[in-house]
Amino acid sequence: MLHKLGLIFFFLHVALFAEARNRLAPKKFETLPLGSVRPAGWLYDQLQVQTDGLAGHMHEFYDLVSKSDWIGGDSYYSYLEEAGSYWFNAMVPNGILVNNSVINEKAQEFLDYVLDHQDETGWLGPEVGTDKPRFLWGRYPFFFGAIQMVEYDPSQTDRVVSAFHKFVKIANEMLRKGEGVDKWAATRWEDFVLVLQWLHDYHPRGQEELLVDTMVRLKWTGVPWEKVFSEEYFPTGPVENLTNPFGMELSWHGVNMAEGLKALPATYRFTHNQSDLDAANLSWDLMFKYHGRPSGAYAADEMLAGLEAVRGTELCLVVEAMFSGSYLYQVIGDLKYADRVERMTYNALPATLTADMWGRQYLQQQNQIAAKNMTPNPFPEDGPYSNVFGLEPNYPCCTVNFPQGWPKFITSAFLKTIDDRSLVHLYLGPFSTTATLKDDNAVKVTVETLYPFGDTLKTTITAEKDFNYFVRIPSWVVEGTIAIGDGPKKKLAPDQETGLHKVDVKKGVTMLTLELPAEITIEKRLHGSVAVHRGPLNYAFDIGRTEQIIKTDPRESHAVDWQYDPAENWEYAIDPSSLVYHHDSDISVSGILPSPIFDSGMPPTSITASACLINWPLAGDTFASSPPENPECVGPETVITLWPFGATKLRISEFPVVSFGEVVLEDTPYLQFPLQSL
């Protein structure tokens, strides 16, 4: 009832300001067209590994996205209901960024097929079963993919935009009739709002009023995210034994919430209300305060799962939260969004994939001592097979959705200021970028770096005219410096809100050298345990494992399900005062990282810790109990090595604490130690 009254009030309010509501509030930063930002160095290799793996081959054999299934059927996952739409959204940028002609042709074929099957009402794609109602959500990821194709190939603009406008008309009519919104569309309405805002910003065709009206109707027929993410209603722990106050169980669904994180900044653009931005900031803070992971993601083994290290995080959640965080930064410009996205990308994303990216998990764990059929099952809402690495453990959605993670991170790494005069280097890593700024100022940027496996970034900028260049300085950087050309090193002075350091770039060629050192940091977790970080990387004990193939797909020999069991002791407590950072100096000199970089023992960085074995019981046959508080050593003091979280597949990353010296952890939420670096 309250939601309905709010809907009535909102429409009365916007009716009084019809002219104003047809204008959208600007974002702080704009993205560059697909293809303008390219991966280089190890990051290009990582995307090539993805292309050579499951992502680049599933169209050859996987029923849910192979062409034979495009005509549909009754499966929820087929065609534009979910699977095909997810695949297209991911593989458009993947194929273009590695210049893979086969994938690009398949993506074009998919686009043509969908547009060729738009019916006279404007509905896109053939029906999936004759007795199934039309629901809106499954088309949204397809729209994102089509937008990217238009960005890369403007010759397709008229055809795609015309199809979009036809669809908007029928969607608006359906919303007016109370049609098209199932439980998924009710939570994922913000994705369609972003599509409508793209049309409004670039291709309105005089339909601004219809576009904004459709945005409003989507919001008010969906989950009220400003209430879900309010301090009054937000769950502060696992939700399996709680009653959802909105009668919408899927508003606590991890992936829906990852998408919902961008709902409030999207709403701000058509309401112009500061309260929407305030609510967006609060939603981010609440999520990571009560459910956040040292890996950068948050816990939701289907539904929100709290802070326990054994609870799961879904792979779809990771890539959707990365996308939402990028959008939040583009609208609001707060450093915390970019820092968190970078942590997710360099930790949580690779951790849940095999190194060759032929297998993925449905759920990852911070403390994960086995990957197999779980006995008993620690996941209240998901199946016991959820942390197996394979083709489609538990649900197939992550198989077709995970490939968007790396490509969209890359395309979001550089932005333009809203006045079109400045370029922003947001995510740090090896890239090349081309952009044309205001007054036809053609700019090219190349960034050479091992980051996050090194602290130095060497940037070469070529510009036809003077302009302002901004680079993000993460919050974990300590005593960072910048040198222009052969000039002296100067202390960085980033803006406190955006994290951006401004550089006045003159026309011609400019060389920048950034040094971004970081200290080892200790994050306090539940039960007196700690997590270990340096820079954007979370570090974990990589448990040696035995591997067993438990299933092979008859259509593709590379598509196998792996069972991993621990092959060594993992029950360690560490002394946080003993942590020492190590970096392979040979790698620093050569500038070449091994491939695939996210595999056991491959990263050039590690942290050693003094540790000892303790009594740490199992909570089941295949997972660890909570870290013991105040443990006692049952073995001698030893030294263990911690590796970047993303390179570990079995791991301990939330450690019980012991002390072998005088340093004692104080009762503070986050500690930094000025420890020795080698």
N, C-alpha and C positions, 0 to 999 in steps of 0.2 A: 504494500500500500504506500509506504513512504517513498519507494522508488517511483511509483506512478505519479504521486503528487509532485515529486521533483521534476518529472518529465513535463507535466503540465506547466509548472512554474517556469521551466527553462524555455519552452516554446513561447510562452507569453513574453519572457524577457527578450529573447532574440527577435521577436516580431517588432518590438519597439525600436530596434536598432538594425533593421534589415540591411541598410546600406553598409554599415560598419561590419556586419558579420560576413559580408561577401568578400571582405579583405582578410587575408591571412597574415598573422604576425610573422615577421621574418625569423628565420633561424640565425644563430650567430655565425655559423660556418656552412658552406656548401660543399658537397662532394664533387669530385672530378668525374668526368665520364669514364665508363669502363674502358680499359686499355690505356688510360693516361698514366696510371701507376702500375709499374711492373716489378715483380720480385727479381732479386739478383742474389748471387752467392748461395749461401746455404738455404735461404728461403725459397729460391727458385728450385733448388734440388728437392726440398720438402714437397713442393707442389707437384714436381715431376714424379716423385715416389707415389703420391696420391693418385696421379693419373695412371701410372703403371699398375696400380693396385685395383682394389674392388671398384672404386669410384669410376675409373676410366673404362671398366670392362663390364659393368653390370648390365648395360644395355644389350650385350651380346647373348646373355643367358637367363637373366633374372626375370621371372614371369611378370613381376609387378611393374616393370618399366620397359620390357621388350615390346617391340612394335606389335606383336601378335595380340597384346593385351590392351592396345590403345582403344579398341572399340568397346572396351569395358566388360561388363558382367555385373554380378551382384556384389562383388567384393568392395568393401569400404575403401580398401587401399588402392584400388585400380584407378588408372587414368587420371582425371582431374578431381577425383574425390580426395586423394592425398598423394599417392606414390609418384605418379607421373609428374604432378605439379611440383613436388619437392625435388625430384631428380632434375627437372628442367631449370629450376631456380638455382641449383648448385652448379650444374654442368655448363651453363652459359658462361659464367666468368671463368670457370676452371679451364674450359677448352680454349678460350680466347687468351688467357694469360700464359699458357704454355704453347699456344699456336698449334693445337692439335686438330688437324683437318677432319679427322673422322668424327670426333666429338662435336666440332662445330657444324658439320653436315647433319648429324643426328639432331642437334638442337634446332637447326633451321627447319628440318623436316617436321619436328614436333610442333614448332610454332605454326608452320603452314597448315598442318593437320587441324590444329585447334581453330585457327581463324577460318579455315575453309568450312568448318562445321558449325559456325555460328548460325543459329536459325533466325527466322524472320522476326522473332520477338526480341532478339538481342542476346539470348542465352548462348553462352560459349560452350562448344564441345558437344559431342553426342551424349544422349542420356545414358545413365548407368542403371539399366533396369527400367522397365516401363512403369512399374508401380511404385517407384521410389520418389518421394517428394524432392523438389529442388531445394538444395541448401547452398548457401553462398560460400562458406569458408574455403572449400577445396580449391577454388579458383585463385585465391589470394597469392600463394607462392608462385603460381604461373604468371600472374601480373608482374611480380618482381623480376622474374626472368625476362619477360618481354620488354620491360623498361630498360634492362641492361642491354638487350640486343639493339634497341633504338639508340641508346647512348653510343654504342660502338659503331653502328651502321645507320646513320641518319636517313638513308634512303628508304628505310622501312617505317619511317615515322607516320606517314599518313595512314597506311594500312592498319598499324597497331592502334594508333590514337582513335581512329574512326571506330574500330571494334570496341575499344574501351568505352567510348561515349555511348554506344548502343547498349552496352551491358549496364552502364550506370543508370540509364533510363529504366530498364526493367527491374534492376535492383531496388531503385527508389520506389517503384510501384509495389514491389513485393513487400518492402518494409512498411509501407503505408497500410497494407492489408494484413500485416502481422505474419508474413510468410518469409521463408528462407533462413530463419534463425533457429538452428538446432543448438544443442549444448556446447558444441565446439565453436560455432559462429558467435555465440553469446560471449565467449571469452576472448576470441581472437579478432574482434571487430577492428582493433587498432591497425591491423595489417591493411585492411581495405581503406582505412582513413589515410594511410600514407600514400596509397596509390592515388586516391582522389586528390590529395594535396600535390602530388606530382603533376597531375593533369591541370590543376588550378594554377600552379606556378609556371608551367611551360607551355601547355596546350589547352587553354580553357575554352576556346571557340565560342565565347559568349555565354558559357553555361556555368558561370561562377555561382549563381544562386542555387541551381540544382545540385552542384557539387557540394556546397556547404550544407545544404539541407540534408543531403544523404549522409554526410559526416555526422551531423547532429542526430539523425535517426539511428544510425549505427550505434552511437554511444548510448543512447537512451533505450535501446532494446537489448543491451548487453550488460555484462557484469559491471557494477559500479566500482571501478578500481580505486577511486579516491576513498571509498569506505573500506574496501578489502585491505588496503594498505594504510589504514589509519591506526593510531596507537590504541584506539578503543577496541578494534576488532582483530588486529593482526595477531596470528598465533605465535606465541613465544617458544614453542617447542613442537614435538611431533604431533600430528593432527589425527592419527588413526582412532583415537578414543574421544575426539571432540565432535561437537555438533556444529556444522557450518551455520552461522547466524543468517546467512542470505538464502539458504535453501539451494545453493549452487555449489555442490561439492567440487566441481571442476575449477572453481575459483581458487582452490588450494592445490591444484595440480601443478607440478613443478614447471613443466614446459609452458603451460598456459600463463603462469606467472612470469616466466622469462619473457614471453611476448608482451604480457600486460605491463611490464616495466616501461615500455615506450608509449603506453596509452595516454598518460597524463601530459607529457610534453606535446604529443600530437593534439590533444584536446586544447591545450593552451593556444595553439596556432589559430583555432577558430573562435575561441572565447576571449582571447587577449587577457585572461585573468591571471594575475600573479599567483593566486591561490593554487592554480593547477601546477605551476612550477614548484611551489613550496611542497605540494603533495608528492610530486615526482621525486624531489630530493629526499623526503621522508621515506618514501617507499624503498628506495635504494638502501638507505641506512638501516631500516628495520630488517630488511631481508638478510643483509650480511651480518648484522649484529646477532640475530637469533638462529640463523641457519648457515652462516658463511663457513667456507672451507679454506684452509691454508693454500690450497691449489688455486684459489681465486673464484671458484664456483660456489654453489650452495647445495645443501642436501635436500633431495626430494626423490625418494624411491617410489615414484608415482606421485605421492602427496608430500607436502613439506615434512621434513624428518628431523629437524633440530640439529644439534651439534655433535652427537656421538660419532666417533671416527669410523665405526663399522657400518653406519647407515649409508645408503647409496645416493649417487648423483647420476642422472640420466644424461646420455650423450646429446640427445636433442636439446636438453636444457642448456648445455654448455654453448652450443653454436647459436641458439636463439638469444641467450643472455649476452653473448658477444655482440650480436647485431643490435640488440636494444641498447646496450651500453654505448655503442658508437653513435646511435641516433640521439641519445640523451646528451652526449657531448656536443653534437652538432647544434642542438637547440639551446642548451643551457651553458655549455662551456666550462663545466666544473672539472678540475683535474682528477677528482676521485673516480669519475667514470672511465677515463682513459687508462688510469693506472690499473683499475680492476680488470678491464678488458685485456690489457696486455698480460696480466698475471694468468687469467683464464687461458689465453691463447698459448702461452709458453709452458703451461703446466697441465691443466685439466684436459685440454684437447688432445695432445699427443699421448697422455697417460692411458687413455681409454681405447687406443688403437694399437694393433701390432705394429712393429717397426716398419714392415713392408706395406702396411695399410690394406692388407687383404682381409683382416679380421677386426671386428670391433666388439666392444661390450655394450650391453644396454645400460648397466649400472657400474660405476667405479666406486671404490672405497678409499678413504685416506689411509686406513690400516687394512691392508688386503693381503692376507697370508695364503690364499688359495684362489683359483679361478676354476670353479667346477660346479656341479650340481650340489647346491648347499643343503647341508643336513645338520640341524633343522634350518629352515629358511629365515634369515634375519630381516627379510623385506616384507612388511605387512601387506603391501598392495601389489607386489610383483612376484613373479615366479622364481623358484629356486635356481633356475638356469641363467639368471639375469647377469651374472658377472663373468660368464664364459666368454672367451674371445672367439667370434665366429661370424657367419654370414648374417644371421638374423635371430640371435638369442632373445627370447621373451617376446618382443614385438618387432615387426619389420620397419617401423617408421624411421629408426635411427640409421638403418642401412641406406636409405635414400636421402636422408636429410643431412647427415654429418658432412658430406663433401662441400657444403656451403661455407664451412668454418674458415679454412685457410684463404680461399679466394676473396671472401668479403672482408676479412681482416686486411688483406693486401690493398683492396680498392679503397678502404677507408683510411689508409695510412697517411694520405695527404689530403688537405682540404684547402678551400679558398675562403678568405674573409668575405662577408656579405657585400662589401663594396667592390669586390672583384679586383682589388689592387694588390693583395698580399697572398702569399702562399704559406701554408701551415704544414710542418712535418709533425704529425701527431704520434703515430706508432713507430717505435724505433726498431730498426733492422736494416738489412741491405735492400735498397730499392733503386729504381730509376724512374724519373717522373718528367713528363712534359705537360705544359699548360700555357694557355694564352690568357694573360691578364688584361686589365683595362688598357685602352689605348694601344691595342695590338702588341702588347709586350710579351713576346715569346720567351718562355723560360724553360730551361732544362736543368734537372737536378739528378745527380748520381750520388748514392750513399754507399760507401764501402765500410763494412763493419762485420765483426763476429757477434755483435750483440744479439741475444742476451748472454752469449758465452764469452764476451769481452766488453771492455769499458770504453773503447775508443771508436769514434765515428768520424770518418773523413768524408766531407761533403764537397762536391764540386758543383758550382752554380754558374750557368751561362745565361745571361739576360740581355735583351736588346735595349732595355731602359732600366733606370734605377727603380728599386722597389723594396718593400719591407718583407723580410723572410722571418718566419717564426718557427721555433723548434721547441717541442715539449720537453721539459726537464722533469722527470718523475720525482715523486716525493721522497724516494729512497736514496736519491743522489746526495752524497756528502762531499763538500768542497769541490764541486765540479768547476771546470774551466773551459773557456773557448779561446781559440787563437784564429785570427783572420790572416790568411797568407803566412808570411814569415814573421808576423807581428808577435808580440808577447802574449802569454797566456793571461786572460783576464777572468775574474770571478764571475760566475753566472748570476744573473739577476732576473729570474722568471717572475711573471705576474703571479701573485699569491692565489688568485682564483683559478685562472686558466692553466697555470703551469707553463706558459709560453715565454720563451726568451726571444727578444726582438733583435734582429740583425739588420742594419742598413746596408743593403747590397747595391753596389754600383753596376752600371752596365758593363758588359764584358764578362770576364771569367773571375770568379771569386772562390777561394779555397777556405773551407772552415775545418778546424780540428776540434772536436769536442772530446773532453775527458770526463767520464761520468762514473767515478768510483762510488762504491757503496760499502757499507759495513754489514757484517753478519748481524741479523736481528733475530730475537727470540720472541715468539708469539705464545702467550699463555693460552692453553686449551683446557677442556674439562678434566676433572680428576687430578689436578696438579700437573698435567702433562704439558709438553711444549712442542712447538713446531719451529723449524729452522729455515730462515730465508737469507738470501743475499741478492740484492737488486730485485728483479722481477721473478727470480727463480725460487721455488720452494724445494727443499732438499729432503731426501728420504733414504732410508736404508734399503738397498736393492737386494731382496731376498733371492738367493740362488734357487733355481727351480728345475724340476723335471717336467717334461712336456709329453703329452700324449694326444694324438688325433682321435677324437671320439665320434666324428662325423665328417663325411666328405660329400659334397654336392655332386650328384652324378653328371651334371651338365658342365662343371668347371672344376678341374682338379686343384686349382689354387684356393677354392672356396671351401675351407675346412674349419671345423670347430675344434679349438684347442682346450685341453684341460691342463692347468698348471698346478703343481703341488710343490710345497717348500722342500728344498733339498739341504737346508742348513738351519741352524738355530736362528731365531729371529727375536727372542724374548729379551731384548736389551733395554736397559735404562742408560741414559747418557748424563754426563756432567756438562751443562751448558757453558761453564767457564772455560772449558778445554777446547772449544771449537776453533779450528784453523782452516782458512781458505787456501785452496791450491789451484793453480792454473798451469796448464801445459805450455811452457814457453816456446816449444817448437811449433805448436799450432799458431801462436801469436805471430811468429816470424813468417811462416808460410802463408798465413791468411786463408788456409783451406781446411774446412772441417770434414771429418769422415761422414760417409753416407751409408745408411740413414742415421741421422744424428741422434734421433730419439730411440736409442737402443742401449742395452746394458753395456756399460763401460765405454761408450762412444763419446759423450761430451768431454770437452777438455777442462771442465771445472769440477771440483769436488770439495767437500768439507770433511775433515776428520774430527772424530770425537772420542774422548775417553769414555769407556762404557764397561758394563758388566752384565752378565746374565742374571736374570731375576726369575722368581716364580710368577709366571703370567699365564693363567689358565685359559683354556679355550671356552667359548660360550656355546660351541657346537663342534661338530667334527671338522668344520672347514672355516671357521672364523674366530677371531680373537675377542676376548672379553674387553671391557673398558680398561684403559691403562691403569695399573695398580697405583694407588697413592702411597707415598712414603715407603717405597720398596727397599728391600735389603738385598745386597749382592749374594748370589749363591755360586759365583764363579770369580775368578781373578779379574783384576782391572786389565782391560785390553783396549785396543784402538780399532774402531770401525770407520768405514768410509761411507759418507752420504753422497748421493748423486742427484742431479736434477730430477724432480718428480716425474716429468714427462717421459723420461727414459726408463722408468721402472714399471714393471707389470705386476710383480708381487712386491709389497713394500710395507715398512713401518714409517709413518711420517708424523705421528703424534706420540712422543716418547715420554715414558715415566722419567723422573729426575732423581739422580743421586749426586752426591758431592764427594770429590776426592781431595778437595782443598778448602780454602777459606771463603770463597765467594758463595753467597747465598742469594737465591732469587727473592726479590722483594715482592710484596703483594701489590703489583701494578699490572694493568692490563696488557702492556706492551713494553718490552725492555730492549735496549740496545747495548751491546758490549763493544768497546773499541778494541777488537781482538786482532791478533797478529795475522797478517796476510803474507803468503809466500808467493 
